[in-house]
Amino acid sequence: MLVLRLPARFPLRFIIALLLGALHSLSFLDDDAWPLQIITLAALIAQGSHHPRGLSPWIEARAGFAFGLGWFLAGTHWIYVSLHNYGNMAAPLAAAATLLLCAYMSLYPALATGLRALIDSRLHLGPARSALLLFPPLWMASEWLRGSVLTGYPWLASGYAHIGSPLAGYAPVVGVYGIALLAAACAGAIALLGARQNARAATLVLIGIVLTGSLLRQVEWASPAGKPVSVRLLQGNIPQELKFVEGRLAQTLQTYVELIEKKPAQLIVLPETALPRFLHQMPEDLLQRLAAFSSNTGSSIAFGVPVYENNGAYFNSVVAYTPDGAPAQRYDKTHLVPFGEFVPWGFSWFVDLMHIPLGDFNRGKIDAQPMTLAGLRVAFNVCYEDLFGAEIARQASVANVLINVSNVAWFGDSLALPQHLQASRMRAIETARPMLRATNTGKTAAIDEHGRVLAELPTYSTASLDLNIQGMSGDTPYTRWRDGAILLAGALLLAAAVAGKRSGRTNHPARRDNRDF
């Protein structure tokens, strides 16, 4: 592997990093594309490592920013679709808002590369410590921060690219951010091998990570709970531009009633806001009809619907009827989407530029308990809540099945749909629980506890996905520790990287010994 030594001047290095980031986004397209994620990250690492005196923190941060900008513009450009096509925002403003969001997300990889250069320039760690001990925890921390700061936006976290790679074996242990750390370590090892530096250490790290991940994929972290349950996941395919139009409600309700009554099942699930008016505004005869069908057929029915309370609060909810006639069970979404479901302070002017109904929900209770449906403990999450692994894991240990209800029709037939399916698959692997997805336009799918897609419906079709699903029980290490374990491991790696190197502050970079392990 040849290492291209680029001059530090702008804009050549910026453009190369931008293109690397765009290539990096392609690693999320397919289960078999994961090597591209490591290779492009290795190229980013290599460009900051192979200059006689290294690069300045500012130059490295700028390269990381460019990498992120290419990554997020190529991977999440569909944000424009929701703002312009369905939010009715003017095209220039929608494009500017999309660019600004991608630029904001790019600050996090810039933080990782900039800090790496800053620490290395002060302590002269040497190539192996910098690539294998310093950069991986910084990269992981930047990803975790992106998924946490200002409510977080962890879409396309780098660990998601590894659903089909040996590194997926680590997901039940350290979660998606742990995979990000390990992938960065693999990238650092490849960068060292390409530069013919510290080949022994790099090879051991690369083989050790891949081999251990492959072995972990063979571990069964959970065991079956009860008998398989018959499930029907409904996809109504209601056009987003018509969903909240006055006069369209009756047709929408008729679509779902027909899908429900077509065939009973122990558990029938409708998508997010399948009933697109407040629950108390729904026709009483419709709700009675659903309750009667549930009682007469032994079917539990769960549907997405906004719920209004007398105190003026309203929630993005899932409500479930059970055959025994017990009071309806309810889950209220806890992790709301900024601008789409709640208005951040000072941004009402921005939200006013869009025409999004029900745009300021209240947050549900964080300690919500799973529902009991069809003899299973079912933990619901709504739309992009399944991007937050630690929050899903909070309920998973006392649940047998995870269910995501979504309406991603806001993003058209774009990359958002398979990317969201990818996140659901990661949650299934982390928790060793099957994940069911009921969506308005796609991807409606059933995923087993290993993250494998058992079946899915074609996008933009009106249909039901009928299958039997096996509930699971038993904790994974990740459901116990969540992100705490990998954050601690990252801190220890950082400590190991700098240990014994403080005395090297005054050493000239040219005197660094490549055999720094």
C-alpha positions as CSV (number, residue, x, y, z in Angstrom):
1,M,0.0,0.0,0.0
2,L,1.5,3.3,-1.1
3,V,1.0,6.3,1.1
4,L,0.4,9.5,-0.9
5,R,2.2,12.4,0.8
6,L,0.1,15.4,0.2
7,P,1.2,19.0,0.9
8,A,-0.6,20.5,3.8
9,R,-1.8,23.5,1.8
10,F,-5.5,24.2,1.3
11,P,-7.5,23.2,-0.8
12,L,-5.8,20.0,-2.1
13,R,-5.8,18.2,1.1
14,F,-9.3,19.4,1.9
15,I,-10.6,18.1,-1.4
16,I,-8.9,14.7,-1.0
17,A,-10.4,14.4,2.5
18,L,-13.8,15.4,1.2
19,L,-13.7,12.7,-1.4
20,L,-12.5,10.1,1.2
21,G,-15.6,11.0,3.3
22,A,-17.9,10.6,0.4
23,L,-16.4,7.2,-0.3
24,H,-16.7,6.4,3.4
25,S,-20.5,7.0,3.2
26,L,-20.7,4.2,0.6
27,S,-19.7,1.6,3.2
28,F,-23.2,1.9,4.6
29,L,-24.9,0.8,1.4
30,D,-24.5,-2.9,1.8
31,D,-23.4,-5.6,4.3
32,D,-20.4,-6.4,2.1
33,A,-19.2,-2.8,1.8
34,W,-17.7,-2.6,5.3
35,P,-14.0,-2.8,4.2
36,L,-14.5,0.6,2.5
37,Q,-15.2,2.2,5.9
38,I,-11.9,1.0,7.3
39,I,-9.9,1.7,4.2
40,T,-11.1,5.3,3.9
41,L,-10.5,6.0,7.5
42,A,-7.0,4.4,7.2
43,A,-6.3,6.9,4.4
44,L,-7.4,9.8,6.6
45,I,-5.1,8.6,9.4
46,A,-2.2,8.1,7.0
47,Q,-2.4,11.6,5.6
48,G,-1.8,13.0,9.0
49,S,1.0,10.7,9.9
50,H,3.6,10.7,7.2
51,H,5.1,14.1,7.1
52,P,8.6,14.7,8.6
53,R,7.2,16.9,11.4
54,G,3.6,15.9,11.3
55,L,0.7,18.4,10.6
56,S,-0.6,21.1,12.8
57,P,-3.8,20.5,14.8
58,W,-5.6,23.1,12.7
59,I,-4.7,21.4,9.5
60,E,-5.7,18.0,10.8
61,A,-9.0,19.3,12.2
62,R,-9.7,20.8,8.8
63,A,-9.0,17.5,7.1
64,G,-11.3,15.8,9.6
65,F,-14.0,18.4,8.9
66,A,-13.7,17.8,5.2
67,F,-13.9,14.1,5.7
68,G,-17.1,14.5,7.7
69,L,-18.6,16.9,5.2
70,G,-18.2,14.4,2.4
71,W,-19.5,11.6,4.6
72,F,-22.6,13.4,5.8
73,L,-23.5,15.2,2.5
74,A,-23.3,12.0,0.5
75,G,-25.0,9.9,3.2
76,T,-27.7,12.2,4.5
77,H,-28.6,14.5,1.6
78,W,-32.1,13.2,1.9
79,I,-32.7,15.7,4.7
80,Y,-33.3,18.2,1.9
81,V,-36.3,16.0,0.7
82,S,-38.0,16.3,4.1
83,L,-37.5,20.0,4.3
84,H,-38.4,21.0,0.8
85,N,-40.6,18.3,-0.7
86,Y,-42.7,17.7,2.5
87,G,-41.9,20.6,4.8
88,N,-42.5,23.1,1.9
89,M,-39.4,25.0,2.8
90,A,-38.0,27.1,-0.1
91,A,-35.3,25.2,-2.0
92,P,-32.4,27.5,-1.2
93,L,-33.2,27.5,2.5
94,A,-33.7,23.7,2.5
95,A,-30.3,23.3,0.8
96,A,-28.6,25.7,3.2
97,A,-30.2,24.0,6.3
98,T,-29.0,20.6,5.0
99,L,-25.5,21.9,4.5
100,L,-25.4,23.5,7.9
101,L,-26.5,20.3,9.6
102,C,-23.9,18.3,7.8
103,A,-21.3,21.0,8.7
104,Y,-22.3,20.7,12.3
105,M,-21.9,17.0,12.3
106,S,-18.5,17.3,10.6
107,L,-17.2,19.2,13.7
108,Y,-17.0,15.9,15.5
109,P,-14.6,14.0,13.2
110,A,-12.7,17.3,13.1
111,L,-12.4,17.2,16.9
112,A,-11.0,13.7,16.7
113,T,-8.4,14.4,14.1
114,G,-7.5,17.8,15.6
115,L,-7.0,16.4,19.1
116,R,-4.9,13.6,17.8
117,A,-2.5,16.0,16.1
118,L,-2.5,18.3,19.1
119,I,-1.6,15.5,21.6
120,D,0.9,13.9,19.3
121,S,2.6,17.3,18.6
122,R,3.0,17.9,22.3
123,L,4.1,14.4,23.4
124,H,5.6,12.9,20.3
125,L,3.9,9.6,20.8
126,G,5.3,7.9,17.7
127,P,3.3,6.3,14.8
128,A,2.0,3.1,16.6
129,R,0.9,4.8,19.8
130,S,-0.8,7.6,17.8
131,A,-2.6,5.3,15.3
132,L,-3.4,2.3,17.6
133,L,-3.9,3.8,21.1
134,L,-4.6,7.5,20.6
135,F,-6.8,7.9,17.5
136,P,-9.3,5.0,18.1
137,P,-10.7,6.3,21.5
138,L,-10.7,9.9,20.1
139,W,-12.7,8.7,17.1
140,M,-15.1,6.7,19.3
141,A,-15.5,9.7,21.7
142,S,-16.3,12.0,18.8
143,E,-19.0,9.6,17.6
144,W,-20.5,9.2,21.1
145,L,-20.6,13.0,21.5
146,R,-22.3,13.4,18.1
147,G,-25.0,11.0,19.4
148,S,-25.3,12.8,22.7
149,V,-24.8,16.6,22.5
150,L,-28.0,18.7,22.0
151,T,-30.1,15.5,22.2
152,G,-27.8,13.8,19.7
153,Y,-27.9,13.0,16.0
154,P,-26.1,9.7,15.6
155,W,-27.2,8.9,12.1
156,L,-24.6,7.0,10.1
157,A,-22.4,6.3,13.2
158,S,-19.4,4.5,11.7
159,G,-20.1,1.3,13.6
160,Y,-23.3,0.8,11.5
161,A,-21.2,0.0,8.5
162,H,-20.1,-3.3,10.2
163,I,-23.4,-5.1,10.4
164,G,-22.0,-7.7,8.1
165,S,-18.4,-7.6,9.2
166,P,-16.5,-9.7,11.9
167,L,-16.7,-6.6,14.1
168,A,-20.5,-7.1,14.5
169,G,-19.5,-9.8,17.0
170,Y,-18.5,-7.0,19.5
171,A,-22.0,-5.3,19.4
172,P,-23.5,-7.4,22.2
173,V,-20.5,-6.5,24.3
174,V,-19.6,-2.8,23.6
175,G,-22.3,-1.6,21.2
176,V,-22.1,0.5,18.1
177,Y,-19.6,3.0,19.6
178,G,-17.3,0.1,20.7
179,I,-17.3,-1.1,17.1
180,A,-16.3,2.5,16.0
181,L,-13.3,2.3,18.3
182,L,-12.3,-1.1,17.0
183,A,-12.8,-0.1,13.4
184,A,-10.6,2.9,14.0
185,A,-7.9,0.6,15.5
186,C,-8.1,-1.6,12.4
187,A,-7.8,1.5,10.2
188,G,-4.8,2.7,12.2
189,A,-3.2,-0.7,11.8
190,I,-3.7,-0.6,8.0
191,A,-2.2,2.9,7.9
192,L,0.9,1.6,9.7
193,L,1.2,-1.4,7.4
194,G,0.9,0.9,4.4
195,A,3.7,3.1,5.7
196,R,5.8,0.0,6.7
197,Q,5.9,1.1,10.2
198,N,5.5,-1.0,13.3
199,A,4.3,-3.9,11.1
200,R,4.4,-6.5,13.9
201,A,2.2,-4.5,16.3
202,A,-0.2,-3.5,13.5
203,T,-0.6,-7.1,12.3
204,L,-1.2,-8.4,15.8
205,V,-3.9,-5.7,16.4
206,L,-5.6,-6.3,13.1
207,I,-5.6,-10.1,13.4
208,G,-6.6,-10.0,17.1
209,I,-9.6,-7.7,16.5
210,V,-10.9,-9.6,13.5
211,L,-10.4,-13.1,15.0
212,T,-12.0,-12.2,18.3
213,G,-15.0,-10.5,16.6
214,S,-15.5,-13.6,14.5
215,L,-15.5,-15.8,17.6
216,L,-17.9,-13.5,19.4
217,R,-20.4,-13.8,16.5
218,Q,-20.8,-17.5,17.5
219,V,-21.9,-16.7,21.0
220,E,-25.6,-17.1,21.8
221,W,-26.3,-14.3,24.3
222,A,-30.0,-15.0,24.9
223,S,-32.3,-18.0,25.0
224,P,-35.9,-18.5,23.7
225,A,-38.7,-17.2,25.9
226,G,-42.0,-19.1,25.5
227,K,-43.4,-20.2,22.2
228,P,-43.2,-18.4,18.8
229,V,-45.9,-15.8,18.3
230,S,-47.8,-15.0,15.1
231,V,-47.2,-11.4,14.1
232,R,-48.6,-9.1,11.3
233,L,-46.7,-5.9,10.5
234,L,-48.9,-3.5,8.5
235,Q,-47.6,-1.0,5.9
236,G,-50.4,1.4,4.8
237,N,-48.3,3.3,2.2
238,I,-50.2,6.6,2.9
239,P,-48.6,9.4,0.9
240,Q,-47.0,11.9,3.2
241,E,-48.3,14.9,1.3
242,L,-51.9,13.5,1.9
243,K,-51.6,12.1,5.3
244,F,-52.8,15.1,7.2
245,V,-55.0,16.6,4.5
246,E,-58.6,17.3,5.6
247,G,-61.0,14.8,4.0
248,R,-58.3,12.1,3.6
249,L,-58.8,10.6,7.1
250,A,-61.6,8.3,6.2
251,Q,-59.6,6.7,3.4
252,T,-56.6,6.3,5.6
253,L,-58.6,4.6,8.4
254,Q,-60.3,2.4,5.9
255,T,-56.9,1.2,4.5
256,Y,-55.8,0.1,7.9
257,V,-59.1,-1.4,9.0
258,E,-59.0,-3.6,5.9
259,L,-55.4,-4.6,6.6
260,I,-56.2,-5.4,10.2
261,E,-59.4,-7.4,9.5
262,K,-57.9,-9.3,6.6
263,K,-56.4,-11.9,9.0
264,P,-56.0,-12.3,12.7
265,A,-52.7,-12.8,14.5
266,Q,-51.6,-12.8,18.1
267,L,-49.9,-9.5,17.5
268,I,-50.8,-6.9,14.9
269,V,-48.7,-3.7,14.6
270,L,-49.4,-0.5,12.7
271,P,-46.9,2.3,12.0
272,E,-46.2,5.6,13.7
273,T,-49.2,7.9,13.5
274,A,-51.1,5.4,11.5
275,L,-54.1,7.1,12.9
276,P,-53.1,10.7,12.0
277,R,-55.4,12.6,14.4
278,F,-55.5,12.7,18.2
279,L,-56.8,9.6,19.8
280,H,-59.8,11.4,21.2
281,Q,-60.7,12.7,17.8
282,M,-60.9,9.2,16.3
283,P,-64.4,8.0,15.4
284,E,-65.8,6.1,18.4
285,D,-67.2,3.4,16.1
286,L,-63.7,2.8,14.7
287,L,-62.1,2.3,18.1
288,Q,-64.9,0.0,19.1
289,R,-64.5,-2.0,15.9
290,L,-60.8,-2.5,16.7
291,A,-61.5,-3.5,20.3
292,A,-64.1,-6.0,19.1
293,F,-61.8,-7.5,16.5
294,S,-59.2,-7.9,19.2
295,S,-61.6,-9.6,21.5
296,N,-63.2,-11.8,18.9
297,T,-60.0,-13.1,17.3
298,G,-57.5,-13.0,20.2
299,S,-55.4,-10.4,18.4
300,S,-53.5,-7.8,20.3
301,I,-53.4,-4.6,18.2
302,A,-50.8,-1.8,18.6
303,F,-51.1,1.4,16.6
304,G,-49.3,4.7,16.4
305,V,-51.4,7.7,17.3
306,P,-50.9,11.1,18.8
307,V,-52.5,11.4,22.3
308,Y,-53.7,14.6,23.8
309,E,-54.1,15.0,27.6
310,N,-56.3,17.5,29.5
311,N,-53.4,19.5,30.7
312,G,-52.6,20.5,27.1
313,A,-49.7,18.1,26.7
314,Y,-49.6,15.8,23.7
315,F,-47.5,12.8,22.8
316,N,-46.3,10.7,19.9
317,S,-47.6,7.4,21.2
318,V,-48.2,3.8,20.6
319,V,-51.5,2.5,22.0
320,A,-52.4,-1.2,22.3
321,Y,-55.6,-3.1,22.7
322,T,-55.6,-6.6,24.1
323,P,-58.2,-9.4,23.7
324,D,-59.0,-9.5,27.5
325,G,-60.6,-6.1,27.3
326,A,-58.1,-4.6,29.8
327,P,-57.4,-0.8,29.6
328,A,-55.3,0.1,26.6
329,Q,-51.6,0.1,27.2
330,R,-49.6,3.1,26.0
331,Y,-46.0,4.1,25.2
332,D,-45.1,7.7,24.7
333,K,-42.0,8.6,22.6
334,T,-39.2,9.9,24.8
335,H,-36.4,10.9,22.4
336,L,-38.0,13.6,20.2
337,V,-36.6,14.9,16.9
338,P,-35.4,18.6,17.1
339,F,-37.4,20.8,14.7
340,G,-39.6,17.9,13.7
341,E,-41.2,17.0,17.1
342,F,-40.1,19.8,19.4
343,V,-38.9,23.3,18.8
344,P,-35.5,24.1,20.3
345,W,-35.3,27.4,22.2
346,G,-34.8,30.3,19.8
347,F,-35.7,28.4,16.6
348,S,-39.4,28.9,16.3
349,W,-38.7,31.1,13.3
350,F,-37.1,28.1,11.5
351,V,-39.9,25.7,12.3
352,D,-42.4,28.3,11.1
353,L,-40.7,28.1,7.6
354,M,-42.0,24.5,7.5
355,H,-45.5,23.1,7.6
356,I,-45.1,20.1,9.9
357,P,-48.3,19.1,11.8
358,L,-48.0,18.2,15.4
359,G,-44.5,19.7,15.6
360,D,-44.1,20.3,19.4
361,F,-44.7,17.1,21.3
362,N,-44.1,16.5,24.9
363,R,-41.5,13.9,26.0
364,G,-42.7,10.6,27.5
365,K,-41.4,9.0,30.6
366,I,-37.8,7.8,30.4
367,D,-38.5,4.8,32.7
368,A,-41.4,3.5,30.6
369,Q,-41.9,-0.3,31.0
370,P,-42.5,-2.8,28.1
371,M,-46.1,-3.7,27.3
372,T,-47.4,-7.2,27.8
373,L,-48.8,-8.4,24.5
374,A,-49.5,-11.9,23.2
375,G,-47.6,-13.3,26.2
376,L,-44.5,-11.3,25.4
377,R,-42.9,-8.3,27.0
378,V,-42.7,-5.8,24.1
379,A,-40.5,-2.7,24.2
380,F,-41.7,-0.1,21.7
381,N,-39.6,2.7,20.2
382,V,-40.8,5.3,17.7
383,C,-39.1,6.3,14.5
384,Y,-35.5,7.4,15.1
385,E,-35.4,6.4,18.8
386,D,-33.8,3.2,17.6
387,L,-30.7,5.2,16.8
388,F,-29.9,5.5,20.5
389,G,-28.6,2.1,21.6
390,A,-28.2,2.9,25.3
391,E,-31.8,4.0,25.5
392,I,-33.1,0.9,23.8
393,A,-30.9,-1.3,26.0
394,R,-32.5,0.3,29.1
395,Q,-35.8,-1.6,28.3
396,A,-34.4,-4.6,26.4
397,S,-33.2,-6.5,29.5
398,V,-36.8,-6.8,30.7
399,A,-38.3,-7.3,27.2
400,N,-38.6,-10.3,24.9
401,V,-39.1,-8.4,21.6
402,L,-38.3,-4.9,20.4
403,I,-40.7,-3.1,18.0
404,N,-40.0,0.1,16.0
405,V,-42.9,2.0,14.5
406,S,-41.9,4.6,12.0
407,N,-43.0,7.0,9.3
408,V,-40.0,7.8,7.2
409,A,-42.2,8.8,4.2
410,W,-40.8,12.3,5.1
411,F,-37.6,11.3,3.3
412,G,-39.1,9.8,0.1
413,D,-37.6,6.7,-1.5
414,S,-34.1,7.6,-0.3
415,L,-31.1,6.2,1.5
416,A,-32.8,7.0,4.8
417,L,-34.9,3.9,4.5
418,P,-32.1,1.2,4.3
419,Q,-30.0,3.3,6.7
420,H,-32.8,3.2,9.3
421,L,-33.2,-0.6,8.8
422,Q,-29.4,-0.9,9.4
423,A,-29.8,0.9,12.8
424,S,-32.6,-1.5,13.8
425,R,-30.4,-4.4,13.0
426,M,-27.7,-3.1,15.2
427,R,-30.1,-2.7,18.1
428,A,-31.1,-6.3,17.6
429,I,-27.5,-7.5,17.8
430,E,-26.6,-5.4,20.8
431,T,-29.6,-6.6,22.8
432,A,-29.9,-10.2,21.4
433,R,-33.6,-9.4,20.8
434,P,-35.7,-9.7,17.6
435,M,-36.6,-6.3,16.3
436,L,-39.9,-5.8,14.3
437,R,-40.4,-2.7,12.2
438,A,-43.8,-1.5,11.1
439,T,-43.5,1.5,8.8
440,N,-45.8,3.6,6.6
441,T,-43.8,3.3,3.3
442,G,-40.8,1.1,4.2
443,K,-38.7,-0.6,5.4
444,T,-41.2,-2.8,7.2
445,A,-39.2,-5.9,8.3
446,A,-38.6,-8.6,10.8
447,I,-35.1,-9.0,12.2
448,D,-33.9,-11.8,14.4
449,E,-31.6,-11.5,17.5
450,H,-28.5,-11.8,15.3
451,G,-29.4,-8.8,13.2
452,R,-30.5,-10.9,10.2
453,V,-33.5,-9.7,8.2
454,L,-36.0,-12.6,8.2
455,A,-38.4,-10.9,5.8
456,E,-39.3,-7.4,4.6
457,L,-42.0,-5.8,2.5
458,P,-41.3,-3.9,-0.8
459,T,-41.1,-0.2,-0.2
460,Y,-44.2,1.9,-1.3
461,S,-46.5,-1.1,-1.2
462,T,-49.7,-1.5,0.8
463,A,-49.4,-4.9,2.5
464,S,-48.8,-6.9,5.6
465,L,-45.8,-8.9,6.7
466,D,-47.0,-12.1,8.3
467,L,-44.6,-14.4,10.2
468,N,-43.9,-16.1,13.5
469,I,-41.4,-14.5,15.9
470,Q,-39.6,-16.0,18.8
471,G,-39.2,-13.9,21.9
472,M,-35.8,-14.0,23.7
473,S,-34.6,-13.5,27.3
474,G,-31.2,-13.0,28.9
475,D,-28.9,-10.0,29.1
476,T,-26.0,-9.2,26.9
477,P,-23.0,-7.3,28.4
478,Y,-24.2,-4.3,26.5
479,T,-27.7,-4.3,28.0
480,R,-26.0,-4.3,31.5
481,W,-23.2,-1.7,30.9
482,R,-24.5,0.2,27.9
483,D,-22.0,2.8,26.7
484,G,-20.3,3.0,30.1
485,A,-17.9,0.1,29.4
486,I,-16.6,1.4,26.1
487,L,-16.2,5.0,27.4
488,L,-14.1,3.6,30.3
489,A,-12.1,1.4,27.9
490,G,-11.5,4.5,25.7
491,A,-10.2,6.5,28.7
492,L,-7.8,3.7,29.6
493,L,-6.5,3.5,26.0
494,L,-5.9,7.3,26.1
495,A,-4.0,6.9,29.4
496,A,-1.9,4.1,27.9
497,A,-1.2,6.2,24.8
498,V,0.3,9.1,26.8
499,A,1.8,7.0,29.7
500,G,5.5,7.6,30.0
501,K,5.6,10.1,27.1
502,R,5.4,13.4,29.1
503,S,9.1,13.5,29.3
504,G,9.2,13.6,25.5
505,R,7.7,17.0,25.2
506,T,11.1,18.6,24.3
507,N,12.2,15.8,22.0
508,H,12.6,16.7,18.3
509,P,10.1,14.9,16.1
510,A,12.8,13.7,13.9
511,R,14.3,11.6,16.7
512,R,11.1,9.6,17.3
513,D,11.7,5.9,17.4
514,N,9.3,4.0,15.2
515,R,9.5,1.1,17.5
516,D,7.4,2.9,20.1
517,F,5.6,-0.1,21.5
